[in-house]
Structures are given as C-alpha cells and as structure tokens.
Amino acid sequence: MTKTVVIVGGGSAGWLTAGVIAARHNPLDDLGQGTKVVLLESPDVANLGVGEGTWPTMRDTLRQIGISEVDFLRACDVSFKQGSQFINWQRGEGESYYHPFIPPGGYGSVNLAAHWLARRAESNFVDAVCPQGKICDLGLAPKTAQTPEYAYGLNYGYHLNAGKFVELLQRHCVDKLGVDHQLGHVDQVLSADNGDISALSLTNGEQIEGDLFVDCTGFAALLIGKHYQVPFVSQRDCLFNDTAFAVQASHASEDTPIASCTKSTAQSSGWIWDIALPTRRGIGHVFSSQHVSLEKAEDELQRYLEADPALAKNQPSPRKISFQPGHRRSFWHKNCVAVGVSAGFVEPLEASALVLIEKSAEFISDNLPQDRPAMTVVAKRFNEIISKYWVDIIDFLKLHYVLSERTDSAYWRDHKDPQSMPDSLKDSLELWRSQVPWVSDSNNRAELFSAASVQYVLYGMGYVTDINSSRYRGWSKDAELADRLMRDNLGKTEMFMASQPTNRDLLNLVRGRA
C-alpha cells in the first residue's frame, strides 16, 4: 500500500493536498496505521500570491480538513464571495451581469431559462431566477451572525489573502494532522528500475523516499515537467492572455464597503480582477502581450485604480506575472501526480485554480492506491477526469469572449475567430441556438461547470436561444410552475435584502471589530 506520500512544493496546492490526504490517511495511533504525508518545500521559493477567490466547494474542503470557519475568517483576511460580476464584457458600454453561486429556482425540476426567454424583456435573467444579483448589488453578506459555521442563507465561497491562507494550512497540517514538514532543495530525482521515482536526493545529502510523489512545484514543474518530460499543451491560440499586473491596493478608509463578489471589468485587450478583503483589495490586469503593450496595459490598470474613490490615493507599484496558458498532456505519470500550477494554468477568470486543486486532492485521497498495479489504473482514471476538467475550463472561459459584441480592438475580434474556438465549444454553441442548456445535456460525473453556470453567462451576455415551446413536453404545466418560482424569487429577494447584514458589518463582527 501507499505508505508514504511525498508532496514537493508548498503554496496553496501543496498544503491543501497535504491537508486533504492527511486528514483521512495519516497515522492516528501508535500502530502507525495509515499513510505518512511528507511535504518538502524550498525555503527560497516565494508563494505566487494569486488565486484569492474560491468556489463554495472550499467550505467542504476546510470542514473535512478540520479548520474552524471562524479561525479561517480571522486568520486569512477572508471575505464572502457570492459569485462574479462581469462589467463591459458585452459591449464595453457600462453594462454588467452576474454569475452567482445559487442556481435558478427549481433547478433540476424545471428549466426556468426556457420560460424566461419567452418574456425576457421583463427583467434580466439573474434577477428573474435568483436573489443573489441584488444581494451583491447592495454588498450584503450571504449569512447572518446567527448562521452556523459553513452553513448559509445564500450559497458562498471566499475571497482570501493567499499568503495567510498558506500559513494557516501549514500550521494546521503540521500541528493537527501530523504532516512531516521538511525544508530543502531537490538536487536529484532518483529512479527505480520500473521508471518510478524512488527518492529525492537533497542538496544537503539527505534522501526522501516515498511511494507516491505529488508535484506542487508551480511553474517549475520539477517532477512532471523537468524529470518526466510530460509534454505541455499550450492554449495560447484559444485563450490569449499571458501576462498580468497585480497590486494589493489599500482601502480609502476602514469602513469602506466590501463587495460580495469578484468584479471582472473588461479592458481593451484583457480584463481587470477586483477582489475585496476586509484589509485591502487584490486588483490585477490580465491581458494578452500580443495585443497590447506593457505600458498601455499598466496604464489601464492605473486608470482603474485612480478612478475608484473607495481606494487610497497612493498605491504600490504593480508586480508583473508572466505565464504560458495551458496544461500537461497527462497529469499522473508513473508514481508522480501534478497538482496546481505544475499541472496547468490559465487566466484566473472564474477562479478555477483552487477548485482544481481541491478536486485533484480529493481524488488522490479517495483513490489512494493500495499497491503498484492499482496505481496504474488510478492514474489512468485521474488523467481522464482531469483532462475533462481542462476541456470544461477552456470551453467555459472562452465562452465569455465569443459571446462579446465588442469590436473595438483586435483582441476582441480575434477571440471571435472560429479558428480560435475549440470544436467542443462550437458544438455546444450550435446546440444552444435552439436548445437551452440543461442538466440532461451531460451525464459526465467529471463535469466542472453546470448547465446553470452556462445559462448565467449565455443569457447575461444577451444570447438568445430560439425556443420552440412545442418541443418541450408539459410546457404549459411547467409554465405555471415557472411563474410561481419567479414570483417566489421576488419575495425571497426582498426578504434577503431586508434581513442580511452588509459584508463589512458581518466580517467586523466575526473579526471582533464591531
């Protein structure tokens, strides 16, 4: 059986993976029954410090690891995230829409989108089927002070300080879960006769042996890339963004409202993310260096910062991050599995980075091989599932661009070039011309983005599906239910608007600053 898992690299990927595996498999008694988890990291490698938005899945992950939500909120400068707002993506004229975390009312029973399309002039899609857009407009929290940890009135994820998050995970993994934390530099990767990694030789002369090695070394991809030479599949021809300027911006005052969503504002050749924490805002401009100069891209970021009265006047200089969008051809090779940036990285639109780490760590933990032949089967299944996740991610991110009506730069025009679109996305768009996305479209358990998420982007961007009600069985009966659900949503929206505290007020209370 897998007696020792060696995780190479810290950061969010390394420590989340360590926590998920150790919480389930680490030895709990003197008999040592279980799996030893070793995390080796270099003391000289700084955390990337991005990836500050999560999906609601993070609540379950933290709960499984055994971290209190209150401790997490206090330690990591956390705020609540209820979805994403996309500004200027459709026409660049100040319009916006939300992709919230709550699915449309009655989701799974009745397809509200189909019925909304028949009357879309009455309201925008999100407000018709879900309260969360209005709640985000007002900067309200998804829960109250009386709501138990990790429970909610409105589904939510988090915004967090990535550096402090890593520190919390490290403390918890070492102190509570028994993870063996080692510092050192890998000098050589030692191989067994069958091509597996047998041990890591460090520059100090020590060796670390293991049965399974998890590569969390980020862009370096020390094991999966440098050692095994698993090819990298570039997505540069589909998703153009390859550079970012990022800044940690100060609030103008301590009582500045905290947005309850990630704001994504389209620019001439990219977009600006804006993540509000209690102590600061993480703001960055991700763009295509092939479409805009570094000077203009930085200038667009500066203008964004200067135009916001809720930000302090003098902000630090942004730091530049370069990346190659893409992923490995396979992710589990021999007895090495890549998790996090070493497996792949694309732009942070829709915050898929952390959830992919969670999904990978969960799969490894759930399917930890009992012997070497089993590992080959597990690796094959892992590669199939993670490959499907990457297809979903790339299709879903590209969808935001191909639906845009913007023609003001080569960047937006090139995104609509059919040559830049994956065939799988072309097929879906052809289907959605006459068929509303729905749960029955796919029965693949590895699906990452639900039909609800697709609906929010499609109809938020003004896409029109030509509905022929006659092809829908029970249309009239469902129409009555749809009417009731949309009326109920109006009532729920008013209730939440009247009852929820602001994000700032609830976080102040949790942090002991009320």
N, C-alpha and C positions, 0 to 999 in steps of 0.2 A: 504494500500500500504506500501511498504518498506520505512518507514520514516527515519530510522537511520541504517546505515551500520557501524559496529564496526570492524576495522581491528586490529588484535592483532599481534604485531611484525612489525619492520621497515625493514631495508635492502632493497635490490632491489625488492623483492617480495611485501613487504608491501607498499612501496611508489609508485611503478609502478601501483599496483592495485588501490591505493587511487587516483592517478592522472587520470587514465582511467575512473573510476566511477565518480569522482568529476567533471571532465571536461564536462561531459554530464548531470549529475543529481543534482549537488549541487545547493542549492537555489541561485538565481541570483538577487532577488529583495526583497523588504521589506515584501512582502506577504509570503515569505518563501516557495514558490512553488518548490518542488524538494525533494532531499534526502540529509540528513546531513551525512557527512562522518567523522567519528572519527578514528584516528589512535593512538592506545595505544602501547607504547613500554617501555621496561625496560631500565633504564639508564645504567645498568651494563652489558648488553649483547653486545658483540662486533660483528661487521659485519664479516661474513665469509671471505670476500675479494677475493673470486674467482668468476668465471663467468664473465670474462673480454672480451668475444667475443660475438658478436651479429649476427643475420641474417639481411638481408635487411628489414625485417618487422619492425625493430626498427625505421626506418626513418618515417614510417606512424604513429607509436605509439607516437613518440615525437612531430610530427606535430599536431596530434589530441589533445595532452595534451596542446600544445601551447608554446613549448620551441623552441627558435630560434636555428638553427643548428650551427651558428657561436658561440653563447653563450655556447652551449653544447661542441663544439670542444675546446674552450678555457678553460672552467671550469673543464673538466674531463680528460685532457691529452689524448685526443682522437686521434687515427689514423684510416685510412681507411682499411677495410678488404674486399678483393675480393674473398675469398674462403679459402680453406685449402690445404696444401701440405703434402702429406704422403711420408715419407722417410724411406727406409729399410723395408717396410711392406711386400713386395712381397717375396724377397729372403734374405734380410739383407746384400746386396752387394753394397749399394750406389745408388740403383735405386729409382726413385720417380715418383709420378703422382699428378695431381691436381683435386680437386673437386671445380670448380669455381661456382660463383653465376649466370652466364649467361647460359641459356640453349643452346643446339646445334642450329645452324642456321635452320630456318624453322620449329622449334619445334611446334608440333600440326598439321602441314600440311604434312610433310614428315619425316620419321624416318631415319635420317642420319646415325645412328649407324648401321643399317642393311646394308647400302651401303658401309660404311667404312669397315665393316668386310670383305667384298669381296676384299678389297685392303689394308688391314691393314699394310702390310709391308712398305707402302709408308711413313707413319707418325704415331705418336702416336695419340690417339683418341682426346684428348683435343685440340691439335694444329690443327687438321684437321677440327674441327667443331666450334671452339670458340677462340677469340683472347686473353682470359684472362690469360691463362697459360704463354704466352710470356710476357705479361704485368707484371705479378707477378715475372717472372724471373729477370726482369730489375728493380724491385722495384718502378714501376711507379704508379701514382695516378689514380683513376677512373674518375676524372673530372678535369677541369681547374679552374683557378681563376674567369673566366667569367661565369661559370655554376651557375645557381640559387641554392638557398638552397634546399637541399634534391633531386634535380634533378641530372642526371648523364649521362655520356657517356657510362660508364661500370657499371653495377649493383654492389652495395656495401652495406656492413654492417659496423660495427665498432669494433675496439679494444678500451677499455677504462679502466680507473682507477676506480675500483668498489666502493672504499670508497668515492671518489669525486663525483661519479655518484649519490650515495645515498644522499649526501649533497645537490647537485643541485636539485634533485627531491623533497627533503624535503622543501627547500626554496620556490620552485615554487608552490608546493601543498598548503603550508600554506599561502604564501603571495598573490598568484594569484588565487587559486582555492577554498580557504575558508575551507580547511581541518582543523579540530579541532585536534591539536596535543597534546596528553596527555602523561605524564611520570608517570610510576607507576609499581608496581608488583602485578600480579594477585594472590590473596590469596585463592579465592574460586570461582568456577563456579556455579551459581545459576540456577536451572531448573524450568521451567513451568510444569503444570500438564501433558501436552502432550509430555514431554521429550525434548522440545526445550530449548535452553539457553535463559533465561530471562534477565540475567545481569551478570556482572563480579564484584565480590567484591575484592577491592584492600587492600593491607596491611595497607594503611593509613586510612581505614574506608570508603572511597568513594565507590560508586557503579556506574557502567556504563551500562546503559540499551541500548538495540538495537533490531532490527527486524531480521537482518542478521549479522552473525559473521564470519569473514574471518580469518582463522588460517594461519598466516605467521610467526610462531614461530620457523621455521627451524627444526633441528633435534629433538628438544624438543617435537614438535607436541602436544602442550599443550592442545588444544581443541579436535582435530580429533583423537589423539592417547591416551593421558592420561585421558581425560574426557569421550569420547565416546568409547574408546577401539576398534576403527575400525582396523581390522587386517592388519598387514604389510606383503606384499607378497615379499619375498626375491627373487632376481635374481642372487644370488651368484653362482648357478650351471651353469648359462649361461654366465654371464659377471663376470669374476673372480676378477677384480680389486677392492680393498677395502681400499687402503692407498695411500697417496700422500705426497711427499716432495715438498714444494713450496718456491720459493725465488724471491724477487724483485731485479733484477740484474741491475747494473749501466752500461751505455754505456761507451766505452773507450774514446769517445770524443763527443762534441756537434753536430758534423756534420756526425755522424755515420748514414749510410743508414737505413731507416725504412722499414721493409718488409711489403708488401701489402697483406699478407695472414698469417693465422695461420700455423705454422710449427709443424708437429707431427712426431717425429722420434722414430721408434720402438726400443725397448731395449730387453734384454734377457727375461724379464717377465713383460713387460708393455711398456709404451711409454712416451716420454717427449714432453710436450707442450711448445711452444715458441711464445709469443705474444709481438710484438714490439710497444711501445708507444713513443712519442717524448722525454720523460724524462727518460725512463727506459725500461727494458724488464721483463715481467712476465714469469718465467720459472718454470716448475714443472715436476716431475716424478711421474706418477700414475701407480700403479703396484699391483700385487697380493701378499699379505703377505704369502699366502700358497705356493707360488712358488719361492720366493726369500727372503733372509734375509734382515732386515732393513739396515744392514751395507753395503751389496752389492748394494742395491737399492740406498742408498745415495752416494756410491762411483761412480755409473754410472752417477748420476746427476753431481757430482763434475767434473768428467772427461769431460762431455759435456760442462760445464762452462769453464773449463781451456783450452779446445781445440779451443775456439772461440776468435780470435784476436779482434773482434769488442766489446768485453766485457772488462770492467775494471778488473784489476788483482785480487784485493781483494773484494770478495763478502760476504754479510752477511750469517750467518748460515741459512739453510732452516728450515722452520717450518713443523711439521708433522700434517697431517689431516687424520683422520680415518673415514670411512663411511661404511654403510651397503647398498650395491646396491639393490634397489627395490622400491616399491611404495605401497600405501594403496590399499586395495581391493575396496574401493569406496572413493570418494573424496568430495562429498556433502552429508552430513548426517544430517537429521532434518533441522535446520536453521544454520548449520555450513558448510562452504566450505573451503577446504585446498588449498592453492596456494603456489607454490615454494617447498622448501626442505621438508616442513611438509607433502606435498602430495607424494613426492618421490624424489629419487636422484640416478643417476648412474654416471659413469665416464663422464668427460667433452668432450669426443670425439664428434666432430661435433656440439658442442656448443648448445645443445638443451635446456639447463636450462632456459635461459632468454626468448626464444621464447615460451616455455610452460607457463611461467608466463604471457606473452603478450596475448596468446590465451585464457588463463583462465580468465584474467581480462576483455578481450573484450567480452567473452561470458556472464559473470556476468552482465556487463554493458548493453549489448544488450537485455538481458532477465531478467532484474531486476523484481522480482515478484511483481505483483500488490496486491496480497492477499496471505494468507497462503495456500489455496488449490492449487493455481498456482505454489507456491514454490515446492511442491511435484513433479509436472510434470517437472518443470525446472531442479530440482535436478536429476531426472531420466535421462533426456537428456544430462545434463552435464556429468554425470557418464559414459554414453555410449560413448560420444565423447572423453573424456579424457582417458578412458580405451583403445580406439582405438589408440590414440596418443602414449600411452605407448607401445602397441604392435608394432607400426611402429618404435618407437625409438629403442627398444630392437632388433628387426629384423635387422634394418639398421646398428646399431653398431656392432652386431655380424657378419654381412656380411663382414666387414673389416677383421675380423680374420679368418673366414672359407675359404676365398679365398687365404690366405697366403700359400706360398710353404715352409715356414720356418719349420725346424725340429730340430733346434739347442738347444731347451730346452723343458722341459715338458710342460711349459706354452703354447707354440705354438702348440705342438702336442695335448694337451688336448682340445684346442679350436676347433680342427677339429673332435673331437669325436662326432659322431652323437647324443650321449646321452645328449650332452650339447647344442644342437640346438633346438630352438622352432619348432614345427611342421609346423607353418605357413611359416617359412623361408625355411624349407626343401621342401615344396610345391613350393615355388617361384623358388628355385634353379632348381628343376626338370623342371619347365616351361621354365626357361631361357636357358636350354640346347639346345632347338630348337626354341625358340621364343624370340626375342629382347624385353626388357621391353618397354612399350608404354603407352600413355595416356588412351587407351581403356582398360587397364588391370583392372582399378578400377574406379568406378564412385562414390566412397565414398567421401563425402564432408569433412570428417574428416581426409583425408589422409595428413600426415605431410611431407613426403619425396616424391618428384615427380619421375616419371619414368626417367627424365633427371638426377637426382641425382644418382639413381641406376645405370644408364648407365656409369656415370663417374667413379664410384667405380669399377663396374664389369670390364670394359674394360681398366681402369687404372691399375688394378691388373692382367691383362693378360688373363682374362676369355675369352673363345671362345664359341660363340653361333653358332651352326651348321645351317647355313642359307640355306634354300631351296627356291630359288627365285620364283619358280613356284607357291608357295602357296600365294604369295603376288600379289594381284590384281594391275594391272598397274605398274608392276616392271620396265619395260623399260622406260615408261614415267617418273616415279619418279626418275629413274637413271639419266636422263638428268637434272632434277631439282636439284638432289643431287650434280651432278658435278658442276653446276653453283653456288650452295650455298657454296660448299667447295672452289671454286675459289674466290668467293666474300669474304669469310672469310680470305683468304690470303691477299687480298687487304685491308680489314678492319684492320687486324693485323698490317700491315706495316704503315697504317695511324695513328693508335693509338701509335705505337712505336715512331713515329716521332713527334707527337703532344702533348703527355701527359707529364706534369712535374713529377719529382720524388715525392714520398710520402713526403719525408722530405722537399723539396722545397715548396710544396703547403701548408703543415702544418705550416712551418715557416712564410709564408705569412699571413695565417689566424690568427696565434697567434701573429702577429705583430713583428716577429723576423727576417724578411728578410733583 
